[in-house]
Structure formats: structure tokens, C-alpha cells
């Protein structure tokens, strides 16, 4: 299982919320980060999650594929971040 998904599940985040977060990551990464920060994760887990998301985009791709979402949206979101 993808480490980002595993961390969310370990902290009692529902499958629906996880899918919603990754859907948001594909459309608006900054809004997704705000949503992630509001999940009530312990600070150390939140920092670890944010670091994984920011430092390893391949994990996002894996998670999106694992959840059956459209990765092409992730690519366009990544382009938005680079602007």
C-alpha cells in the first residue's frame, strides 16, 4: 500500500476522505494541502505526510493509480504549481 494512503488510514481517515483528498490534489494541490492540515492528524504525522507529498511526487502518482483516479490531472496540477 502507498505510504501516504497507509499513513492516512492509520490515522482513521476514511476511504472516502482519502479519495477526496487525492482528487483535490489532482485539481488544486494548494487547497488539498489546506484540507490535509485540517484532518486533525498529530503534528509529527502531518509534517511527515506533507514532506512525502512535496518531496516525492511519484508517491502521489502511485496513490492516484491505486485509488483509480486520473493521473493526467496530477500532471496538469504539477504544472500549475511550477508557475
Secondary structure, DSSP 8 states (H G I E B T S, - for coil): --HHHHHHHHTT--HHHHHHHHHHHHH-HHHHHHHHHTS---HHHHHHHHHHHHH-HHHHHHHHHHTT--HHHHHHHHHHHH-
